[in-house]
Amino acid sequence: MKKIIKVEGMTCAMCAKTIENSFKDNPYTTVKVNVSAGKVITEFDETKTSLNAIADTIKSVGYHPVLEENLKESAKRAKQLKIELWISALLSAPLLYAMFGHLAWFSFVPVPALLMNGYFQLAIATIVQFGIGRHFFIAAYHGLKKKVLGMDILVVLGTSSAYFYSIYLLASDAVNPRMHPEYFFEISALIVTMVLLGNFFEDKAKEKTTDALVGLLKLEAKEARKITDDGFEMVPLESIEVGDLVHVKATEKIPVDGFITEGNSSVDESMLTGESMPVDKKTGMPVIGATINQSAPLTIKVTRIGKDTMLSGIIASVEEASAEKLPIQRLADQISGYFVPIVMAIAVLNFFVQWAGLGLDFQVAFTRSVAILVISCPCALGLATPTSILVGNGKAAENHILYKGGDFFEIAPHISVVAFDKTGTLTQGKPVVKQFEGSEEALRLAASVEEASTHPLAQAVLDYANARNVLLDPVKDFAILPGQGVQATVQNARVILSSMAYVLRQNLANPFAKVSEAWMANAYTLNFVIKNDEIIGVFAFEDPLKETTPAVIAEMKKRGITPVMITGDHEKVAEKVAHDSGIDVFHASVLPQEKASWVKQYQADAVVGFVGDGMNDAPALKTADIGFAMGYGTDVAIDSSDVTLMSHDLNKVLQAMDMSKATLRNIKQNFLWAFSYNIVAIPLAALGGLSMVVAAIAMGFSSIMVVLNALRLRFVKLSEIEVPLTHAFRVSNMTCEHCVKTIKTVLNDLGLTRFEIELKDKEVHYEGDTPDFKSIQNSLKNNGYDAEPIL
């Protein structure tokens, strides 16, 4: 079982290491820690352990797991931490004010004697050090138990050094009083306050990194209209079970994943896929929770609930990818592991060199060494990668791109060859009938048989027949001929729809031989209508290119990326699609297992990406350095890929690559800051350039800079492909804005999504071959407008 637990109190990579080490000897549980999101992703054997047991283990090392049943406790703890910050600040204020009594520049500031009293300062500092600052001691203790040295150790050492040295001075003054005694209790208290303040702002900044996930969560419906024996009942979504029936009215949000048992409607899926046009849905078709039912009531049978829904899967995918560690982060974690011991050694060495070696005053050497402990920050190193990946993943998810692992960000910028499947990837995957030869009987029989089929060619035949108002006959004995076509019995006749290969294999006489050859020369796919072993009709199909395909291929070439097409289709079709797409290299008639072999050949000299959507693409997707699965592909293809593109838009491949480059660049900037900060800050503190208070402030805010830099990824602009409008016609009697509005309505009703109407020139430019111009012309004529094509 896989679960995600929110965990409070984690601040850096060392916290993650402490939690991971706690489960190192547990064979039934594996954990991945996402520090930036404050979450632990755990996978465990539910027969051997439980979620509560895992939570107890996390709690035992000083962190606070938040299960669903104790969300109120989490809110209470957050409020308590805020109160403790205010108490710490208020108690530290008089100690900070007392500092003015020791500074010559501020001699004019009156300081009450009470605030200068060592015992008064001791009392206040003790409350802050061991009361408010107990979290650091507890975390340091658990870290030492797990052999992990993190930021908490440095805070404890720094504050304790100042605190106990001040007690030593106070005890000395009791024996040999000084005229103007000076203590460092304010340093102890201020370090605790400043670190807490830094953590508070860091947590607030981290909350912004998960804004994209919060946005996705808000898409989810909260209630569903369940169908019961007594009618309809609005119930919380949590009470819906698989197999229930729910009723969704027009304009309402679909609450669950399922399939339609009653009703036909159009559904807006743009929030998940980015596709602007609604999708027509009818009985038997699947629907996705969080999409909008637009036009008519639907009855839906629930197939997936809770964490199994598509929306939950998207959210889980983003969170899991954010928890993956890149090679560059694993190196940073190793450095962080040695960081604290090295800093401690530098601080001790600095003290003895300056005090014993250079003869500086004990107090000067001491304060400089404490400043080294306080200013050093391994947190920035630990947060450099996970915060950027979390924000990058969120930004990608908003653009309907899902990454499965962190490695993508390091590999994708180096891709130099992208191989594409043809059907459904370069093309729309929705073939249309371009030509038909045969009698009305042939069309009727073909449509009657295809109604029982789910093949894309079957839908194309039905669309063609429906447009001509063909009445269908009942069929029986429907069967699929694997790799050949379909057959059924219609009015006591055996009817087969099959390919040219079947015709040649059966040696059937082809009365349409001449037209068949011409269509094949145009790279059309042929399907013959065969009645009792006699060919009575033939269809020519074409799978149109996606609108963005040529522009995306051209952009790849401009970037120095070589596009390649690998398809199982025959040579003529492959050649035409490659030519129309702008692809120079293609491989046709390739079997599924051979696609992976071609990918391996290209990998000998290049980093290879593969883009596909079908089950037969799975081996190639798995073999490629980066596999891109189109979102409406098969589950097998999506499972085999590294990136899932939730839209049909091929430009998402470029956007995914752009996002990877921006994220990797952001990670490198974070590392540059983290290393530069420590390289500059430690020598400054050692040489007395920074006081202990300034060191505490700098340490508290150093990791905030990393988080703020990562947040810049939310504003990255991804590439947009401008697709030219390739068709145009003139409307001579279009004269006003009312005409424009009417023509726009006609084109929308016909299903056109991209068009521009130019009133001044009386021209309309549009993209797409469906519907054909004749249909557009007839529809406009019915509304009183005369359209003529512009050649």
Secondary structure, DSSP 8 states (H G I E B T S, - for coil): -EEEEEEES--SHHHHHHHHHHTTT-TTEEEEEETTTTEEEEEE-TTT--HHHHHHHHHHTT-EEE-GGGHHHHHHHHHHHHHHHHHHHHHHHHHHHHHGGG-GGGTTS---HHHH-HHHHHHHHHIIIIIITHHHHHHHHHHHHTT---HHHHHHHHHHHHHHHHHHHHHHHHHS--SS----HHHHHHHHHHHHHHHHHHHHHHHHHTHHHHHHHHHS-SEEEEEETTEEEEEEGGG--TT-EEEE-TTSB--SEEEEEE--EEEE-HHHH---S-EEE-TT-EE-TT-EE-SS-EEEEEEE-GGGSHHHHHHHHHHHHHH---HHHHHHHHHHHHHHHHHHHHHHHHHHIIIIIS---HHHHHHHHHHHHHH--SHHHHHHHHHHHHHHHHHHHHTTEEE--THHHHHGGGEEEEEE-IIIIIB-S--EEEEEEE-HHHHHHHHHHHTT--SHHHHHHHHHHHTTT-----EEEEEEETTTEEEEEETTEEEEEE-HHHHHHHT---TTHHHHHHHHHTT-EEEEEEETTEEEEEEEEE--B-TTHHHHHHHHHHTT-EEEEE-SS-HHHHHHHHHHHT-SEEE-S--HHHHHHHHHHHHTTSEEEEEE-SGGGHHHHHHSSEEEEETTS-HHHHHH-SEEE-SS-THHHHHHHHHHHHHHHHHHHHHHHHHHHHHHHHHHHHTTSS-HHHHHHHHHHHHHHHHHHHHGGGG-----------EEEEETT--SHHHHHHHHHHHHHTT--SEEEETTTTEEEE--SSS-HHHHHHHHHHTT--EEE--
